[in-house]
Amino acid sequence: MLLRWHDGMSVNVDVIDDEHKQFIAFINNLHDAIEQNNGDEILFKSLSDTRAYADYHFKNEEFLFSQTDYPDKDRHKAQHRNIQATLANISKKFHDGD
């Protein structure tokens, strides 16, 4: 297991904490698929699922930012873009056979 949820990760918003826990599960599944060399089909599905969940979660979280005075929203949105770019880069490398 690459990442493990702990209370220090909580943002004290249940819906976001639940989404973060699920996102961690997707990341761990992707990591396991890579480490266990489960084959291209399983790796592609895990990568696709992780990217889709990231997009879903980031959209939800950024909507909540727009409804509140979250002081660090610009930096946090930039982190989202960085994660999405990293996942896109991994996906491209996978498709290119790297």
One Martini backbone bead per residue (centre of mass of N, CA, C, O) as a GRO file, in nm:
protein
   98
    1MET     BB    1   0.094   0.039   0.025
    2LEU     BB    2   0.130   0.371  -0.036
    3LEU     BB    3  -0.139   0.481   0.100
    4ARG     BB    4  -0.266   0.619   0.419
    5TRP     BB    5  -0.513   0.698   0.604
    6HIS     BB    6  -0.542   0.991   0.819
    7ASP     BB    7  -0.652   1.234   1.033
    8GLY     BB    8  -0.444   1.454   0.921
    9MET     BB    9  -0.612   1.468   0.634
   10SER     BB   10  -0.834   1.616   0.738
   11VAL     BB   11  -1.095   1.879   0.655
   12ASN     BB   12  -1.381   1.858   0.801
   13VAL     BB   13  -1.528   1.727   0.537
   14ASP     BB   14  -1.689   1.455   0.472
   15VAL     BB   15  -1.707   1.445   0.160
   16ILE     BB   16  -1.402   1.499   0.116
   17ASP     BB   17  -1.286   1.275   0.287
   18ASP     BB   18  -1.420   1.049   0.124
   19GLU     BB   19  -1.285   1.125  -0.145
   20HIS     BB   20  -0.994   1.094  -0.047
   21LYS     BB   21  -1.014   0.796   0.022
   22GLN     BB   22  -1.086   0.706  -0.266
   23PHE     BB   23  -0.836   0.824  -0.406
   24ILE     BB   24  -0.634   0.650  -0.253
   25ALA     BB   25  -0.742   0.384  -0.362
   26PHE     BB   26  -0.675   0.441  -0.658
   27ILE     BB   27  -0.372   0.483  -0.621
   28ASN     BB   28  -0.316   0.204  -0.498
   29ASN     BB   29  -0.418   0.040  -0.740
   30LEU     BB   30  -0.218   0.154  -0.941
   31HIS     BB   31   0.038   0.075  -0.794
   32ASP     BB   32  -0.021  -0.230  -0.789
   33ALA     BB   33  -0.035  -0.270  -1.097
   34ILE     BB   34   0.256  -0.190  -1.143
   35GLU     BB   35   0.410  -0.376  -0.935
   36GLN     BB   36   0.255  -0.654  -1.047
   37ASN     BB   37   0.231  -0.673  -1.347
   38ASN     BB   38  -0.093  -0.716  -1.463
   39GLY     BB   39  -0.113  -0.570  -1.721
   40ASP     BB   40  -0.242  -0.359  -1.952
   41GLU     BB   41  -0.548  -0.371  -1.895
   42ILE     BB   42  -0.537  -0.315  -1.589
   43LEU     BB   43  -0.369  -0.060  -1.600
   44PHE     BB   44  -0.556   0.106  -1.780
   45LYS     BB   45  -0.803   0.095  -1.593
   46SER     BB   46  -0.671   0.221  -1.343
   47LEU     BB   47  -0.588   0.484  -1.479
   48SER     BB   48  -0.868   0.572  -1.577
   49ASP     BB   49  -1.005   0.572  -1.298
   50THR     BB   50  -0.818   0.779  -1.165
   51ARG     BB   51  -0.869   1.014  -1.359
   52ALA     BB   52  -1.177   1.029  -1.324
   53TYR     BB   53  -1.175   1.077  -1.018
   54ALA     BB   54  -1.010   1.330  -1.016
   55ASP     BB   55  -1.204   1.501  -1.181
   56TYR     BB   56  -1.445   1.471  -0.994
   57HIS     BB   57  -1.318   1.577  -0.732
   58PHE     BB   58  -1.213   1.852  -0.832
   59LYS     BB   59  -1.485   1.964  -0.908
   60ASN     BB   60  -1.612   1.950  -0.628
   61GLU     BB   61  -1.400   2.114  -0.473
   62GLU     BB   62  -1.413   2.373  -0.652
   63PHE     BB   63  -1.703   2.434  -0.589
   64LEU     BB   64  -1.662   2.478  -0.286
   65PHE     BB   65  -1.469   2.713  -0.318
   66SER     BB   66  -1.689   2.901  -0.460
   67GLN     BB   67  -1.873   2.887  -0.176
   68THR     BB   68  -1.616   3.001  -0.038
   69ASP     BB   69  -1.326   3.135   0.162
   70TYR     BB   70  -1.090   2.983   0.054
   71PRO     BB   71  -0.757   3.091   0.083
   72ASP     BB   72  -0.607   2.837  -0.107
   73LYS     BB   73  -0.737   2.787  -0.396
   74ASP     BB   74  -0.516   2.845  -0.609
   75ARG     BB   75  -0.307   2.639  -0.511
   76HIS     BB   76  -0.497   2.394  -0.517
   77LYS     BB   77  -0.564   2.406  -0.818
   78ALA     BB   78  -0.271   2.366  -0.907
   79GLN     BB   79  -0.248   2.083  -0.791
   80HIS     BB   80  -0.459   1.959  -0.969
   81ARG     BB   81  -0.316   2.015  -1.239
   82ASN     BB   82  -0.062   1.851  -1.170
   83ILE     BB   83  -0.200   1.579  -1.136
   84GLN     BB   84  -0.329   1.568  -1.415
   85ALA     BB   85  -0.061   1.584  -1.569
   86THR     BB   86   0.067   1.332  -1.453
   87LEU     BB   87  -0.152   1.133  -1.547
   88ALA     BB   88  -0.125   1.205  -1.848
   89ASN     BB   89   0.173   1.123  -1.872
   90ILE     BB   90   0.138   0.830  -1.795
   91SER     BB   91  -0.063   0.764  -2.018
   92LYS     BB   92   0.121   0.832  -2.256
   93LYS     BB   93   0.345   0.632  -2.189
   94PHE     BB   94   0.168   0.386  -2.208
   95HIS     BB   95   0.077   0.428  -2.509
   96ASP     BB   96   0.390   0.448  -2.609
   97GLY     BB   97   0.561   0.220  -2.438
   98ASP     BB   98   0.740   0.332  -2.176
   0.00000   0.00000   0.00000
